[in-house]
Amino acid sequence: MAKKKSKDKDDVVISVQNITKEFTVYEDKSYFLKEKLGNLRRNKKRKHVVLQDVSCDIKRGESVALIGVNGSGKSTLLKLLNKIIYPEKGKIEINGKVSSMIELGAGFNTDFTGRENIYFNASMYGLGKKDVDPIIDKIIEFSELGEFIETPVRTYSSGMYMRLAFSIAVNVQAEILLIDEILAVGDAHFQAKCLNKMKELKQEGKTMVFVSHSVAQVKSFCDRAIWIKEGQIEMDGTTEAVLEAYMKEQGLG
């Protein structure tokens, strides 16, 4: 007889198990051009380990902040969760439909209008036209783009990109949202609107992983924080406790 899974195990929707991620760094930035022209000389390269043996579980309905200084590995972890990149070692298991706001405008065709990009971007979440038609007015209304929804997105400002990307991501009925600093773009009014929407989704039981340098946003939105330092988890606990330790180390406490 198969063993019955525990309730706690069933509640885990993101499982990160002993992840290591590294990148190759070339000392000569022009190496690739020289290589194509005939490999004129060897270029020195080295491995840069961004994440090393990182493990964590995130349960259904949790809002978790990834914090740390620039280059600590938090955005790399978010990209691994979204399968933009893959680890050298370890395993990631995700149970649920994922929606992401990681790279501003990623998944947009700049020659398409905002309206066309709604259908185009939603298709990456597995939604067809018949799925998008009932929610497209809601997406456009939330974005506050007005008549600009009919113009090519190459004409959009970074704030307009954010409005459209966020509006699509929160309306595709995903169970898990991955968010990386996107709320740092745009005016205060729309940032507040986004945070209110995220709180609403949190109340609905959505799971969210949130990278931000904004202490205020992390405090107001996340119950739990994971501090990543030099590619490893330094601390994982309540938002208040982790932020206190992190800010103290940064000389801000």
Protein Blocks (a to p, Z undefined) as FASTA:
>chain_A
ZZdddfklmmpmbdcehiacdddddfblklmmmmmnnopbacddddddfbghiacdddeh
iacddeddehilmmmmmmmmnomaccfbdcdddeddddddfbghihiafkbcfklmmmmm
mmmnopafklmmmmmmmmmmmnonmmmlmpcfklpcfklmmmmmmmmmmmnopabdcdeh
klmgccfklmmmmmmmmmmmmmnopacddddfbfklmmmmpmbdcddeehiafbgcdfkl
mmmmmmmmnopZZ
